Amino acid sequence: MRRFVRRQLTYFLIGFVITFVVYLFVRFDADKVILGVVIGAVGGIALGIALFWLEHKFPDEPEVPRTHGD
């Protein structure tokens, strides 16, 4: 059930973002919309890189070496 809700939320967010960007192109100057999308993409990439780096620097669980008896 949770996977279904998560998938539906993902579809909703994708549709929302696409519709919102189309609305921005209709409402405002295309150059400003493209600049905003580029700035948002750069911010998203920077956040993704930072979170990836932090995840590797501070893992959730310490890695425990496995023995042959496990």
Secondary structure, 3 states (H helix, E strand, C coil): CHHHHHHHHHHHHHHHHHHHHHHHHHHCCHHHHHHHHHHHHHHHHHHHHHHHHHHHHCCCCCCCCCCCCC
